Amino acid sequence: MRRSAAETREHVLAVTHELFYRRGIRAVGVDRIASESSVGPTTLYRLFPSKDVLVAAYVRRADRLYRAWFTPAAATDGRSARQRILAVFDALGEHLVPATRRGCPFHLVLAEFPDPQLAAHRLAVAHERWVRHRFHDLTAELAREADVADPAALADHLTLVAEGALAMVAFLEPGATARAARSLVLRLLPPEP
């Protein structure tokens, strides 16, 4: 089957995502990605001139996939900020269901690439800042709707719960992790008016 360059690129990234996430970025070589993607090394290097470029593309793709479930859950659509915050954690729970989760892909990237000069590191940090910023937006809205003593602190607490759930799913049953996260969020949020 012939694919366009864009389709080939996306196919390679999908295979790369699975391999990097399941096995670790440094543990997976470019030759294995080429083989499992059923593309020649020349094609792979034409799409991604180096492994560093491929790793950065992997982090961008992971970010895009994360935002694809987070953004609709938090969307301004007539629901209260409280309902939207809970919807984010409901969506997170759906995201955590597969038993093969290793944890947060961005945490894994930061563990493998601690050097802040590397693109993969910077992209993972930018993702984590985006999540925190979104929770700050939601808690600022919540403070306009309900009594919230410190919306910034609440946003940081929600970020910690979400990030903790993503980290814990690597060693706890995903459904239990999601339920515990949502239960904690309910304790943090002001009661419904």
Secondary structure, DSSP 8 states (H G I E B T S, - for coil): ----HHHHHHHHHHHHHHHHHHH-TTTS-HHHHHHHHT--HHHHHHH-SSHHHHHHHHHHHHHHHHHHHHHHHH--SSS-HHHHHHHHHHHHHHHT-STT--S-HHHHHHHH---TTSHHHHHHHHHHHHHHHHHHHHHHHHHHHS--S-HHHHHHHHHHHHHHHHHHTTTS-HHHHHHHHHHHHHHHS----
